[in-house]
Amino acid sequence: MIDQGIRTHTCGELRASHTGQTVGLSGWVASHRDMGALLFLDLRDRYGITQVSFDETVSEALRTAARALKPESVVHVVGTVRPRPDGQVNAERATGEVEVLATELRVLGPARTPPFEIGAENVSDELRLRFRYLDLRRPRPQAALALRHKLLLALRNALDARGFLEIETPVLTKATPEGARDYLVPSRVHPGKFFALPQSPQIFKQILMVAGMDKYFQIVKCFRDEDLRADRQPEFTQLDMEMSFVGEEQVQETISEVVAAAVGGVRGETPPLPFPRITWTEAMRRYGSDKPDTRFGVELADVTDLVRSCGFAVFGDCAKSGGRVRMLAAPVSRGQIKRLEKLAKDHRAKGLAWAKVSVGPDGRGSLSDGIAKFLEADLGAQLVAATGASDGDVLLAVADTFKISAAALGAVRLEIGRTLGLVDSQRLDFLWVVDFPMFERDESTGALSPAHHPFCSPLEETPGQLERDPENTLARSYDLVLNGSELGSGSVRIHDSATQRRVFQAIGLPEDEIDARFGFVIDAFTYGAPPHAGFAVGLDRLVMILAGEDSIREVIAFPKTAQAACLMTGAPTTIPAPQLAEAGVAVLPARAPQGGASQGAPAEEAAS
């Protein structure tokens, strides 16, 4: 006799070798097939599905109880394992050779009729998130969470083998400028004062280096109050790490080895090392993006100098005013050109110029249609050569500022790769992008802000460049890119108080604010701070790519919506007035939203 409710095997475990054994299974009723004298149940848990049968040899009471079961009820079944009859083997299931002839049945958890069928595909995201505990019963999210577990375990093991210590840092901390709005937590003990949830452990990891920890890592939750998208959540998980007495190459080598080992552990195939490395300038020139997808070609060409004196005013005027004219070549149709033009305009370009390419027997190129009538024949041949166009291709061009021309044509390139089927979805292309600009200028205010964060060490070609020419100062920073997604970034840190003050001054922070917000960091640097550098990997995004998903929501157990809400719990909610008063908080009337937080700089480094 097997105790009711105690399973002897999982629903994915039974094989032909178990034939004749009496077993106890517990799980959810996945399906129910009533054939009169014969009744079948598919019993499911996270390990698989086993078919349970009730034939004429069992009691009518047992069959009646089985017929009454509703989908998703939790039951315990005792029975005997037997081979399936000839012709009824299910080769698609690991348990498909056998079934369990039931002798006992007990309902452990009755279920109401679910709001959707667990295996259905045409279910809205809102309904899935509202009933996330039902959605998570599907094999797909369960496989993603299992992959996530294996990846995190492999990362921990790889870092431990390299001498890293896992050290936790505070969740309740001080607000610091790191690229996005902070989530704030009021302090009851200190009325009118607030903690901030960390956008990253950036300051603490640097202080751990000052404290002599040498090699630190942490798999940590981070928080950013910003506009959301498919690969962004208000709370996200990153692998955070820091090392003393190293430069950028040692960090990149370590991260490459750790990520490759972890990916190999979950995929069975380790990515080849070393990962390729290109500069930020080269990435923008060739791909129009600082996170290029290198799984296909179709690279951009900067033809600004070629068209500077051409008769086409759109190109010539842009080049003479300091803008950039960029082109690419691809075999697209007229209908595709219209859709690509809309995409370019969505990225703020004024338009998408085009011309059809012909290449003669002598290898000389020429242009027709589109803007060809505005371009001299010799120039057309030069543009064909500069873009590497083939006969039948179409030249696509954007003339605008450096930033807009790159972003718009870079987006066009990605869409071409997708629509023409140029991207191998099974391929993993890792890439290091290095030598980022230290700062970027806000288009509306003109103010400088850190391209990554204000703790990156500047790469000054000459002393004083930070003050004389901040926009052309590079940072000792680096990003790891995978298949066109930024996995994370890092930098060699500032470890002396004088340089740290200079960077804060470059972004316009007054001395009193520097001391008030960062005095404890600058003070720590005066007590013997070692040279150090670090990195952070966005784990949600890495799991998303490895799982073949399009959204990080699919690899997070309980994600938020695009409005940063949890439909299952109803969070965020209003707080009762007495509780607000106790925390010293008053709620103001709602006002119109002011737009999203800065999208330019990662909070620390990880892609959230």
SEDO-201549 format. One record per residue: residue in three letters; x negated, y, z of N, C-alpha, C in turn. Coordinates in steps of 0.05 Angstrom, whole numbers, plus 5000, padded with zeros to 4 digits. Atoms other than C-alpha are relative to their C-alpha. Layout:
alaXYZXYZXYZ
...
***
This chain:
met498349765000500050005000498250255000
ile501549765002497250674979501650235013
asp498649784986498851275024501250194980
gln498749815017503851734992498650275000
gly501349745002500552364967497049994998
ile502950035001493552084969499349874974
arg500750115026490751974900497549835002
thr502450175002485751424884498350094976
his501449925025483951714815501350274991
thr498949765013484852364777501549924975
cys498450055025489352424716498349994975
gly501850025023483352434670498049775003
glu502150194993479651834699500549724990
leu499550285006483151194680499249924972
arg500850115026480350754624500949714999
ala499350285003481350054597498849825022
ser501350164979476549804650501549995026
his498449994975481649984704502549824998
thr497650175004486849504675500449805022
gly499350184978490449114729499850125027
gln500349884974488649584785502550155009
thr497849834989493849904830498850265008
val501149744996492650644832502150205010
gly498249784991495551284862499150254986
leu500649765014495851904819501850235010
ser498549774992498052604838499550224980
gly500349785019499353184791502650134993
trp497749855009504253604752501449864977
val498550125022509753344706499750184975
ala500649845024507253594638502249964979
ser497950065019512553254595501749775010
his498050194990518552794602501449894975
arg498850125023520952294549501849775009
asp498050204991527351904563501049854976
met499250185023528551314515502049795010
gly498050184990534150994554498949815021
ala501150204982531450354584497050055006
leu502849944996524450644578499650305004
leu500549724994522051294608497150055004
phe502849934998515351644602499650275012
leu500949754989512052194642497150044993
asp502849925002505652554625499250155026
leu500849884974502252704691497350144996
arg502349845006497153264689498750125025
asp501549834981491653554733497750134984
arg502149865016485453954714498049824987
tyr501850195012481753324696501149874975
gly498950135023486553074643502949935003
ile497250085000493252744629500149694998
thr499550295000495552024643503049964995
gln497250075005501851714615501049815022
val498750184980506451404668502649904988
ser497650125012511850924646501849885021
phe498050124983518250684679501749834981
asp498550175018521050074643502249855015
glu497850154988526649574656499249835023
thr500950164978522349204706500150155027
val499949854976522749774756502950055008
ser497349974990528849934798501450234986
glu498449785012534450364770499850255017
ala500349764982533650824831497450154993
leu502549875007526450954811500250144973
arg499649875026528351104739501850245002
thr498249774996533951554762498450245012
ala501649794988529051944806498150134980
ala501849895021524252014747501450174980
arg498449845018529752264702500750285011
ala499249754987531452804752497750215003
leu502349824996524453104752500150234980
lys500349775017523653804725497150044992
pro502849955008517554024686498550165021
glu501849874982511754254729500449935030
ser499850104973514153884791497449855007
val502350144991508453604832500949735012
val499150264991509152854843497749825006
his501950214994505452254870501149744989
val499250255013505851604831498149785008
val501550244996503550914851500849804979
gly499450205021503050384797497649844992
thr502150185010499049884758499150094973
val501249925026494350054701500349774981
arg499850215021495949684637499450124973
pro500549895027493949744564502550104987
arg497749915016498550134519500649794978
pro499350195022502349714468498650064974
asp501249965026499449614399501350234985
gly499049775016500150244356500750245016
gln499349774983501250704416497650125014
val502549884988494050854434499850294991
asn500349715006492951614437497050065000
ala502949965002485851714410499150285007
glu500849734993486052454426499750055030
arg500249984971486252324501497949805010
ala502050184988480652034543501449765013
thr498550214986486051624580501949864980
gly498050085019489651454515500349704995
glu499850295004488350704517501849865020
val498550134979492250584581502350175009
glu497949864986498450774620500349885027
val499450104973500850684691502949935002
leu497350094995507050264703500750065029
ala499449904974510250614762501549805017
thr498550164981512450244824501150185023
glu499149814979513250844871499850284989
leu500049725009514851584860500850175023
arg499349814979514852154909499650284990
val500249725007516252894896498650155022
leu501649854980510953304932500750305000
gly499449725003512853984905502050054977
pro498149965022519354084866499650284987
ala500549765015519154624812502650114988
arg497949875016524155124785499349984971
thr500649995029524755164710498150224994
pro502049795005518455534688501050214980
pro499149795018519356204651498949964971
phe501050075026515355914593498849725001
glu501350265001512755244569497050035002
ile502949974994505655144594498349994976
gly501750035024502854934527500750194978
ala499149835022506555464486497950224994
glu501849795009502455964446501450274998
asn498549755005507856484432501250125025
val499149884974508156764503498650265003
ser501249734998506957504516497950005022
asp502149964979500857724555501250085026
glu498849904975505358074605501249765016
leu498850234986509057424621497849815010
arg502250174990502557034626498850115025
leu501349874977499557534675502050015024
arg498049994978506057584715500149735014
phe500050274989505956824725497249874994
arg502850095006498356744723499549725011
tyr500550264989498656124767501149784982
leu499150195020502655784712498250004976
asp501849985024498256044656497449865004
leu502650134994492055774691500249695000
arg499750305002494955064686499349914971
arg500750085028493255074611497149914999
pro502750105002486954694591498050234992
arg501949805010483955314556498950185022
pro501249834979483355784616498549835021
gln501450174981481355194660497249934990
ala502750055012475655034612498350245002
ala501549754998473555764612498950045028
leu500949964972473255784688497949795008
ala502050214995469455124690497350084987
leu502449915013464455404640498750235016
arg501049784983463856034683498549895024
his501350124976462255604744497349884993
lys502550135008456855214707497950204993
leu501949795008453755844678498850135025
leu500949874976453356184746498149825016
leu501750194986450455564778497349984986
ala502550025015445155514723498350255003
leu501449754996443356244731498750015027
arg501150014972442456164806497649815001
asn502250194999438155554797497550104985
ala502249905015433855884744498550225015
leu501249784985432656504787498649895025
asp501250114976431356094849497349864993
ala502550135008426055694811497850204994
arg502049795006422556354794499550185024
gly500749864976422156584866501850245008
phe498249784993428157064870501649935025
leu498250034977432157164934502750134993
glu497349885004439657264930500750155026
ile499549824977441257854976502650164994
glu497549855004448158164985499650295008
thr500149714994449058924984502850095006
pro497449914990454659345013502150054978
val497849935018461459414979501150285008
leu499349734991463360025021497550175001
thr502549855003458160535001500550294994
lys499849715005456861254979500450054970
ala499549945028459461564915497550124988
thr502349905015453861684864500850024970
pro499349975028454161924791498849784983
glu501150225015453461294749501649954974
gly498850035026457561414686503049974999
ala497150045000464761294708501150105027
arg498849924974469661494763499849775020
asp500250194978468961154830502849935010
tyr497750074983474460764866499350085028
leu500649894974474961114933501649865022
val498750134977476660815002499950205023
pro500149814977478761295058499049875025
ser501050104975475461225125501950095023
arg498349934977480261205185498450115022
val501749914977474561295234498850274995
his501249745007471861905196502050144982
pro497949885016478062295174498950204979
gly500849825021477262655108497649914985
lys502350105014471362235087500749734987
phe499350235017471161665037497549834995
phe501950185013467161055018500649994970
ala499550065028466360894945499349704995
leu500750275008466560194916497850024979
pro502449965017459960084879500549954971
gln500150065029459560164804497849814994
ser502250195002453159764813498550025026
pro501749984976448159604869497450154994
gln502449885010443160054834498150115022
ile501749884979440660454894499049795020
phe500850204980440659864942497949814989
lys502050195010436759414895497250144999
gln502649865000431359954888498950025029
ile500949994972431160034964499049735010
leu501150274993430259284970497249964990
met502750015010424059364928498150165019
val501549844981421659914975499649845025
ala500150164975423059425032498249764997
gly501950215003418258925001501249734993
met498850255007423258394977498949874975
asp501550095023419358334912501749914977
lys498250105021424557934872502849965012
tyr497350014989431958034885502049934977
phe497850025019438257794850502649975016
gln497450024988445657794865502149974978
ile497750015017451957574830502250165014
val498749794984456058174849502450114986
lys497749865010462858504840499350304998
cys500349715004462559214812502750124991
phe497449875004468059724803499750264985
arg500149755016469260274751502950084994
asp497449905006475460704746499950154973
glu500249895027475760814671502149874982
asp498250115020479860684609499149714993
leu500750285004480259934595500349924971
arg499750115027479759504532499649705003
ala500150294999479058774513497649895015
asp502450104987472058704541499250175024
arg500549834976472759164602502249965020
gln498250024978476059094670499250195022
pro500849824978476359554731498249875020
glu502050144983472759024772498849784983
phe501450195017467558594739497749885015
thr502150154987461958124756497450024984
gln502549995014454658214739497949855015
leu502550104989448157854750498150235003
asp501749774994443958384783497349915009
met502650094992436458314790498050235000
glu502149794998430258724808497349865007
met502650114996422758584808498050225006
ser502249814994416658944837497549934984
phe502650035013409959054804500249884972
val499650105028412558924733500650244982
gly499149815019413859304670502349894984
glu497750085015419259254617499749724987
glu500450265014416158654581500349775019
gln499750224980415858224644502949965007
val497250034994423158374660501449874976
gln498750115023425358224589499349704996
glu500850285002421357574589501549835020
thr498650154979424457354655502949974994
ile497250015006431557524635500549824976
ser499750175024430657184567499849715008
glu500350284991428256544601502449915016
val497850074982433756554653502649974984
val497550025016439456694604499949764981
ala500350225019436756194553500449735015
ala499750254984436255654607502949955008
ala497250034992443355794631501849934977
val498350065023446355804562499549724990
gly500650275008442755164545501349805018
gly498750184981445554854608503049964995
val497150035005452754984587500749924972
arg499450075028452154894512498449764990
gly501650235009446954344508497950074980
glu502049905019442654764461498950265010
thr501349764989437655274487499350194977
pro500749815020436955914446497050034998
pro502949985003429955994417498950265012
leu501449784988425056454452497550064984
pro498849774987422756994449502350124984
phe497949865015428957404432498750234984
pro501049785016427657904376500350275015
arg499949734987426358634396499850214979
ile500249775017427859274359500550255016
thr499549754986427960004379502850104996
trp497349875003434260414389500150154974
thr500049865025432260844330500449824976
glu499750195021431660244285502849884999
ala497350114999438259954309502150194988
met498149805010441960604294499650034970
arg500549965029438560664226501149764984
arg499350235016439859954203502949905003
tyr497350114993446559794237502050215008
gly498249794990449560454261501049945027
ser499150084974450060154330497649935018
asp502250084982445760064392500649725012
lys499550284993448959374401500749854974
pro499450105027448359094330500649705000
asp499550285005451258434307498249924977
thr502050085019445458114271500549734987
arg499450255012449057484249500550024970
phe499749975029449957774180498550254991
gly501549785010446458274135501750254996
val498549755006449958874101499050225018
glu501249794983445259374132500550284988
leu499749725008445960134129497450114989
ala502349855011441360584089500550295004
asp499849714997439961304108498950134974
val500749895027439961664040500050315001
thr499849714997439962374068498050154983
asp502049865016433462574035500549974970
leu499550045029435562283968502250184990
val497749845010442062683964499950295008
arg500249724990439563333995500550214978
ser499749815022439463683927501949914979
cys498250115021444863293891502350204995
gly497849835008450863613857502649955015
phe497650074984455863283904499850165026
ala500349824977457063833955500449875027
val499550134974459663364009497449895010
phe502550114992452963014010497950215005
gly502149804999448463603996500350195024
asp499649814977451664074047499549865026
cys500450154975451563534101497049975005
ala502950044997444163394089498650265008
lys501349744995442264134089500750115028
ser499249904974446064264154499149835023
gly501150164978442363734193501549745005
gly498550254996447363174185498649764987
arg501150245012446362474159501949884980
val498450145020448762124096499149715001
arg500650294997449061364106501749844980
met498650175019450960824056499549715006
leu500450295001451960074052501249894975
ala498950135024453559593995501349745008
ala498650254994458659033997502049954978
pro498150075021463258663948502950035009
val497349964990469758973971501950094977
ser498049935020476259093932501050285005
arg498749734997480159743921501850005025
gly498250014977485259523973498450015026
gln501750004976479759384024498850275005
ile501249744997476660064010501950195015
lys498149834986483060414032500249935030
arg499950084971483360014097497450085014
leu502549934987475960144110499850315003
glu500049714997476960894098501650085025
lys498449944975482360904152498349945024
leu501750074978477560544198497850215005
ala502149804998472061054184501250265012
lys498749764990476961624198500849965030
asp499450064972479061284263497550055018
his502649954986471661364282499050284995
arg500549715002472062114268498650094974
ala501249925026469062104197502250154984
lys498149855016472262584148501049844977
gly499250185022472662044095497949794995
leu501950215008469261454062499750014970
ala500549985028466161593995499249724989
trp500650265011465261013946499450024970
ala500550025028462660813878499449714993
lys500550285008462360153839497249984988
val502850055008455459853825499949814976
ser500750185022453059553760496949984999
val502950045003446059253751499549884973
gly500550095027443459173681497949784999
pro501950215003438958623653497250095008
asp502649904993432959073667499750045030
gly500049974971434859093741500650285009
arg499349724993436659833738502950025007
gly497249984991442960013776501250264990
ser498549765008448360503756502749995015
leu497549984985454860753788502350084981
ser497649915015461960833762502350025020
asp497649964984468661043790499350155026
gly500449864975469661393857498550264996
ile501649755001464361933867497949994979
ala502250025019459961693810499850244982
lys500149775018461962283766498650245012
phe501349774987458862763817497049955003
leu502750074995452162403819498449964974
glu501750045023446462423768499349704997
ala500650285005444661763735497549905015
asp502450084986437661753764500549975030
leu499350024972440461883833501649745006
gly498550244997445461323824498349755001
ala501850235000439860833807498449995026
gln501549994975435961073869501749905023
leu498350084978441960963914500549704999
val499750295003443060263886497549865012
ala502550124990435760103901499750035030
ala500349954971435960423970501849825017
thr498150164985441960013992499749704995
gly500350285007439659363959502549884988
ala497450095011446359323923499649814977
ser499950195022447958763874502250074980
asp498049955020451958773811502849925010
gly497350044990459458833828500550095028
asp499649894974458259123897501250284998
val499049734998461359773920498250145021
leu501449834980457260323954502150155017
leu498349864982460760604015498350195016
ala501749794987458261254046501650175019
val499049814981459561704105498050235003
ala501749764996456762414110501150165023
asp499149864975457162724179497750035018
thr502149984981453262834242498649735004
phe501450254995448162314264501849805014
lys498450184983452962034316502449894985
ile497550095013459262014274499449834975
ser500650165024456061764210499149715008
ala500950264990452761194249502449835010
ala497750154988459061004288502049924979
ala498050065020463761044229499149784981
leu500950205019459560654179499349745014
gly500650244985457360174233502649845004
ala497450144997464760014246500949884974
val499450105027465859934171498449744995
arg501750245004460059444169501149765015
leu498950224984462959014225502649894988
glu497550095012469758994191499549854974
ile500850145024466458784126499049725007
gly501050264992462858224162502349815008
arg497750164991469457984192501749924977
thr498050055021473958044131498849834977
leu501350165021468857744082499049735009
gly500850264989467457154128497049975001
leu503050014999460057324136498949925027
val500950054972459757184211500449705007
asp499950284991458156484236500850015030
ser499049974973462456444299498649815020
gln501450194982458255864327497250095006
arg502849914997451756244323499750205023
leu500649824979448556604381497550164992
asp502349835007444057194362499550205023
phe500949824978440557514422498050204988
leu501749795010436958164411499450205022
trp500849784982433058654455500050264985
val500149735011434259394439498550175021
val501749864982428859834470499750294993
asp500749725004426560554476502550174994
phe497649835002433260894486499450295006
pro500349724991433961644491500550025030
met499749964971433361884563502750125006
phe497549854995439462344557501750014975
glu498249945022445462484513501550255008
arg498749754995449063144506503049984996
asp497150015002456463214519500950194978
glu499249845023459863464456501850235007
ser498249794992464963884493498750215018
thr501149824981460864184549497150084993
gly502949955006453764144520498149925022
ala501750074978451263874586498649734994
leu501450255002446063324589500949805021
ser499450214981447662664621498249764994
pro501750235006443562024629501249814980
ala499050205019444161544571500649735014
his499550244984443760974622500850095028
his499549894973443161254693497650165008
pro502249814994438861774728497649885014
phe502250134986434161254759498049874980
cys501850115020430861054692497450175000
ser502549865002423561234686499750124972
pro500449885026422261734630497449924987
leu502450065015417261574575499150264987
glu500849745010413862254566497449984984
glu502450015017409062314507497950195010
thr501949814989405962924539501150105027
pro499049904974406363204610501950244997
gly498149785001412363654621502149974978
gln498150035021416363384562502949995010
leu497350024988422263244608501350275003
glu498949734997423063994620500150144972
arg500149855025420964244550501949894979
asp498550125022424563744505501549755010
pro498750234988429263304545501549824980
glu498550165019433463084485498349814983
asn501850185015427462764451498249845018
thr501550174981424862434514501349735001
leu499050274999425461684514500049905029
ala499950144974427261244573498749734998
arg501150274999423660614593502349805006
ser497650164996430360254585500349814977
tyr499750225019432659644547502749875004
asp497450145000439159294529499649724988
leu499850275012440458554516502749984985
val497650015017445458464459500449714991
leu499350265011449057824438502350024981
asn497950015020453057774374501650274999
gly498749745002454458524373501350105026
ser499049914974456358574447497650055019
glu502149944981452058904500500549825025
leu499850174976450858374553499150155025
gly500949854977447258854598497650174993
ser502349835005441559334606498450045025
gly501849964977435859524651497950214993
ser502049805004429959974659497749975020
val502149954980423360114692501050235017
arg498849804983425460524752498050225007
ile501649794988422961174779499449915029
his500650094973419161014843498550225015
asp501249784984416461704863502050235001
ser498049804995420562264892499850244982
ala500349765017417662824848501349954973
thr498850065026419662484783503149985002
gln497250034996426462314811501450275002
arg498949734999427763044828500050134973
arg500149885027425563254758502349904982
val497850115017430762784726502650115010
phe497549894990436263024772500350304991
gln500049725008434363744755500750024970
ala499549995029434563584680502949964993
ile497150035005441863374685501650215015
gly498649774989443564014722500849985029
leu499350024971444063784795498450215016
pro501449814983442364344844498649865023
glu501650134980437364204899501749915024
asp498550084976442564204955501749754994
glu498550245007446763684917498249764998
ile501950225001440663264904499549895028
asp500650084972439063254978502449875013
ala497650104987446163134999500849724990
arg499050255012447562554951497849794998
phe502150205005440762234941497650045019
gly502249954983436462484998498849755012
phe501050244988435961795029498349834981
val501650155020433361494964497350134996
ile502449865004428262034953498249985024
asp501550034975426161985025498749735001
ala501150275000425161235017497549984983
phe502250015019420461354959497450115013
thr502449884987415761735006498749825020
tyr501150194981414461115048498849764986
gly501350225014410660704998501849834983
ala498250145018415060504940498449874977
pro501550135021412259984892501250064972
pro498849995027413060044816501949764997
his498150215002419259644800501850044976
ala498250005023424159474744502149795003
gly497950204997430559094736501949994976
phe498150055021436558884696502649905013
ala497450124992443858674701501449904976
val498550135021447858204658502950005006
gly497150014997455358274648500949714996
leu499450295001457557564665502749954987
asp497350055012464857644644499750004969
arg500349985029462657844574498449764989
leu501550245009457457284569501749755000
val498250235000462556764590502050024977
met498149965022467557064540498949914974
ile501350085025462656974483499649704998
leu500550295000460656274503502549844998
ala497450145001467956074511501450044974
gly498649945025469756354443502550165002
glu497649844996474856834471499550284990
asp500149735010476457534447500350215022
ser499549814978477957844515498949885026
ile501150104975474557794583502349925019
arg497750084983481557724613500349695000
glu499750285002481357004589498049845016
val502050154985475356824631499850105029
ile499849904972477357184696502649875012
ala497850154988481956804743502550185002
phe497749824995486357404761499450284989
pro500849755012485157974712502250225003
lys498249775001488358664709501050054971
thr499049925027492458944651498350244990
ala501449775011490059514606500650255016
gln499449774982493359984657498949955028
ala501350064974489059694713502049925021
ala498050104981494959344746499949705000
cys499750284997495958644772503049935000
leu497150055003502758404747500949785019
met499250224983502657784792500650115028
thr499649914972501858154859501450275001
gly498849735000504658834837498150225007
ala501949794994498259204855499350164976
pro500049854974497059784860502850075009
thr497349944988502859954906499850265016
thr499949774982505060554947499449905028
ile500750074973502760565019501950155019
pro498249864982507560715077498850255013
ala500949744989507061425105498449975026
pro501650024976504661205174497149904995
gln502650115006498960805144498350224986
leu501449785013496961405100499150205021
ala500749804980497161865160497749905018
glu502150124984492761385200497350034986
ala502549975015487661415144499350294993
gly500549715005488162175140500350074970
val499749965028490662155068502850114994
ala497449905009496262565036500149954969
val499650065028499062384967501250244986
leu499149775015499862954918502049914979
pro498250085022505362964865498449914975
ala501350105024503662594801499550224980
arg500549815021500362994746499149854975
ala500750125026498762874673497249895001
pro502750115000492762424661498150194986
gln502149835012486262784644498249864980
gly501750155019483462254597498249815015
gly501750214988478661684608497450115010
ala502749944990472061694643498049984977
ser502150015020465661764605499549714991
gln500550265011464561174559497149974991
gly502650005012457461344540497949845017
ala502150114984453361084599501149785017
pro499250214982454060414634499650095029
ala500249934972455160464709497349955011
glu502850064994448760104723498749904975
glu501250125023446859644669501749794987
ala498550225012451559064661502250094983
ala497749945016456659064606502449895015
ser497850074982463159064646502349884985
***
